[in-house]
């Protein structure tokens, strides 16, 4: 039995307007997606419901029980295009260079230790195709609501842009998702 990660079992999907999220996430079909640090796969399953069977979703998380729950849900719902596996987002990803069209990081960037963020994002960049998209959902810099209780631990739009621009990403869109979360999309340059 694996150790349960800090935010395991919690999902921001109940705090977002899913129609807006997926309008900013879904690429042309067929496409290959990565839900990085997917937990039990709430976003993965919601995405699979909106995609054709010819698209593939790689769902990676270090929480073994969450990945097992996702695999079971995917099987029960008939989603053969979900490829869930145990992997640590802060280590080399078990994916080929340039194999992903869109990577989703839903409210996990703030949980990655600061000293590992650049390496993690460089690894995301490695697996993205040229002009691939990185979609990040994070909590606004508020001192209330869901998300990190310490406002300094939150990653605001300016923080995300300052982190990703030097790594070869260009901000493409910022979208308000409600009272607490926002979405920011970057394109690999």
C-alpha positions in Angstrom: 0.0 0.0 0.0 1.4 3.4 -1.0 1.6 6.5 1.1 -1.3 8.8 0.4 -0.1 12.1 -1.1 -1.1 15.3 0.6 -4.1 16.2 -1.6 -5.0 12.7 -2.6 -8.8 12.1 -2.9 -9.6 15.8 -3.2 -10.5 17.3 -6.6 -11.2 20.8 -7.8 -13.6 19.6 -10.4 -16.6 20.6 -8.1 -15.3 24.2 -8.0 -15.1 24.7 -11.8 -17.4 25.3 -14.7 -16.6 22.1 -16.5 -18.0 23.4 -19.9 -15.5 26.3 -19.7 -12.6 24.0 -18.7 -13.2 21.5 -21.4 -13.7 24.2 -24.1 -10.2 25.3 -23.2 -8.7 21.9 -23.0 -10.0 19.8 -25.8 -8.0 19.9 -29.0 -8.8 18.5 -32.5 -9.8 14.9 -32.5 -8.0 12.6 -32.4 -5.6 13.9 -29.8 -3.4 12.5 -27.0 -3.9 14.0 -23.5 -2.0 13.8 -20.2 -3.8 14.3 -16.9 -0.7 14.8 -14.7 -1.2 14.0 -11.0 -4.7 12.8 -11.8 -5.7 11.4 -8.4 -8.7 9.2 -8.8 -9.3 10.6 -12.2 -12.3 13.0 -11.9 -11.0 15.2 -14.7 -9.8 12.2 -16.7 -13.3 10.6 -16.7 -15.0 13.9 -17.5 -12.7 14.4 -20.4 -13.2 10.9 -21.7 -17.0 11.5 -21.7 -16.4 14.4 -24.1 -13.9 12.8 -26.5 -14.2 10.3 -29.2 -12.8 6.8 -28.7 -9.9 7.6 -31.0 -8.3 10.0 -28.6 -6.1 8.7 -25.8 -5.8 10.0 -22.2 -2.7 9.2 -20.2 -3.5 9.6 -16.5 -0.5 9.5 -14.1 -0.4 9.7 -10.4 1.8 8.4 -7.6 -1.2 7.5 -5.5 -1.6 3.8 -6.3 -5.2 3.5 -4.8 -6.3 6.5 -6.8 -4.9 5.0 -10.0 -6.6 1.7 -9.2 -9.9 3.4 -8.6 -9.6 5.3 -12.0 -8.8 2.0 -13.8 -11.9 0.4 -12.3 -14.1 3.4 -13.2 -12.7 3.5 -16.7 -13.4 -0.2 -17.2 -16.9 0.1 -15.7 -17.7 3.0 -18.0 -16.2 1.4 -21.1 -13.4 3.9 -21.6 -10.6 1.8 -23.3 -8.8 5.0 -24.3 -7.8 5.8 -20.7 -4.2 4.7 -19.9 -3.8 5.1 -16.2 -0.6 4.3 -14.4 1.4 5.0 -11.3 4.0 7.6 -11.8 5.5 10.5 -9.8 4.9 13.9 -11.6 8.3 15.1 -10.2 10.3 12.4 -11.8 10.9 11.4 -15.5 7.5 10.6 -17.0 6.9 7.2 -18.7 6.0 8.9 -22.0 7.9 9.4 -25.3 9.2 12.8 -26.3 6.7 14.9 -28.2 3.8 12.4 -27.7 1.2 14.6 -26.0 -1.1 17.2 -27.5 -2.5 18.6 -24.3 -1.3 18.3 -20.7 -3.7 19.1 -17.8 -2.3 20.0 -14.4 -5.4 20.6 -12.3 -4.7 22.2 -8.9 -1.4 20.3 -8.4 1.3 22.8 -9.3 1.1 24.4 -5.9 1.6 20.9 -4.3 4.9 20.3 -6.2 7.8 21.4 -4.0 9.3 24.7 -5.3 12.7 23.1 -5.9 11.1 20.5 -8.2 8.7 22.7 -10.2 11.1 23.7 -13.0 12.3 20.1 -13.5 8.7 18.9 -13.5 7.6 21.5 -16.1 10.6 20.8 -18.3 9.6 17.2 -18.3 6.1 18.2 -19.3 7.6 20.3 -22.1 9.6 17.2 -23.2 6.5 15.1 -23.6 4.4 17.8 -25.4 4.3 17.9 -29.1 5.5 21.1 -30.8 2.9 23.7 -30.2 1.2 21.4 -27.6 -0.8 23.0 -24.8 -0.3 23.0 -21.1 -3.5 23.8 -19.2 -3.1 24.7 -15.6 -6.0 25.1 -13.1 -5.0 26.8 -9.9 -6.6 28.7 -7.1 -6.6 32.4 -7.1 -4.4 34.3 -4.6 -7.2 34.6 -2.0 -6.9 34.1 1.7 -10.1 32.1 1.9 -11.9 29.3 0.1 -10.5 26.0 -1.1 -6.9 25.5 -2.0 -3.7 26.3 0.0 -4.5 28.1 3.2 -1.3 30.1 3.0 -1.8 32.7 0.3 2.0 32.6 -0.6 1.6 28.9 -1.5 -1.0 29.8 -4.1 0.1 30.2 -7.7 -1.5 33.2 -9.3 -1.5 34.1 -13.0 1.7 36.2 -12.8 3.4 33.4 -10.8 2.6 30.8 -13.4 3.7 33.1 -16.3 7.0 33.9 -14.5 7.6 30.2 -14.0 6.7 29.0 -17.5 7.9 31.7 -19.9 11.6 31.1 -19.3 11.0 27.4 -20.0 9.8 28.0 -23.5 6.0 28.4 -23.0 3.9 31.3 -24.2 0.7 32.3 -22.4 -2.3 31.7 -24.7 -5.3 32.3 -22.5 -6.5 33.0 -18.9 -10.0 32.1 -18.0 -11.9 32.8 -14.8 -13.5 29.5 -13.6 -15.6 30.9 -10.7 -15.0 32.4 -7.3 -11.9 30.4 -6.5 -10.2 28.8 -9.5 -8.8 30.0 -12.7 -7.4 28.4 -15.8 -4.2 29.4 -17.7 -3.2 27.8 -21.0 0.3 27.9 -22.3 1.6 26.8 -25.7 5.0 25.1 -26.1 7.2 27.3 -28.3 
